[in-house]
């Protein structure tokens, strides 16, 4: 399996985990474009896309997982807030 299809299939695996639907599937056209279906034999849910566009499309589907934020990230964000100018 090429790295292109591995990257796309990893995006499908993440979608399956997020949505709880094991039926998601991808297909590759003869020209190397990808499209998403809800299962084998079902109609495509998007037009054939290049790899980067396809991965972004799949990542936007289904429920999104909240981004993990550490205590250090929270403290850093607080430091980025500008303080009001002194009068």
C-alpha positions in Angstrom: 0.0 0.0 0.0 1.4 3.4 -0.9 1.9 6.2 1.6 -0.8 8.1 -0.2 -3.5 5.5 0.4 -2.2 4.8 3.9 -2.7 8.5 4.8 -6.2 8.4 3.4 -7.1 5.1 5.1 -5.9 6.5 8.4 -8.3 9.4 8.0 -11.1 6.9 7.4 -10.1 4.9 10.5 -10.2 8.1 12.6 -13.7 8.9 11.1 -14.9 5.4 12.0 -13.7 5.8 15.6 -15.2 9.3 16.0 -18.6 8.4 14.5 -18.9 4.8 15.7 -19.9 3.8 12.2 -17.7 1.0 10.9 -19.2 1.2 7.4 -17.2 4.2 6.2 -15.2 3.4 3.1 -13.0 5.1 0.5 -12.3 4.3 -3.1 -9.5 5.3 -5.4 -10.1 6.1 -9.0 -7.8 5.1 -11.8 -6.4 8.6 -11.9 -5.4 8.4 -8.2 -8.3 10.5 -6.8 -10.2 9.5 -3.6 -13.8 9.6 -2.7 -15.8 8.7 0.5 -18.8 6.4 0.8 -20.9 5.1 3.7 -20.1 1.6 2.7 -19.1 -0.7 -0.2 -21.5 -0.3 -3.1 -23.1 2.9 -1.8 -23.0 6.1 -3.8 -20.0 8.5 -3.3 -20.5 11.4 -0.8 -18.1 13.7 -2.5 -16.5 14.1 -6.0 -13.1 12.5 -6.6 -10.5 14.6 -4.8 -6.7 14.9 -4.5 -5.2 13.4 -1.3 -4.8 16.5 0.8 -8.3 17.7 -0.1 -9.7 14.3 0.6 -8.1 14.0 4.0 -9.3 17.5 5.0 -12.8 16.5 3.8 -12.8 13.3 5.8 -11.4 15.0 8.9 -14.3 17.5 8.8 -17.0 14.7 8.8 -18.7 13.3 11.8 -18.3 14.4 15.4 -15.1 16.2 16.2 -12.8 15.2 19.1 -12.0 18.0 21.5 -8.4 19.2 21.3 -6.4 18.2 24.4 -4.9 21.1 26.2 -2.3 20.9 28.9 -1.9 23.1 32.0 1.1 24.7 30.3 -1.0 25.5 27.2 -3.6 27.3 29.4 -0.9 29.3 31.2 0.8 30.2 27.9 -2.6 31.4 26.4 -3.1 33.6 29.5 0.3 35.2 28.9 -0.6 36.0 25.3 -3.6 38.2 26.3 -2.5 41.9 26.1 -2.8 43.8 29.3 -4.6 47.2 29.1 -2.3 50.2 28.8 -1.6 52.1 32.0 -3.1 55.5 32.2 
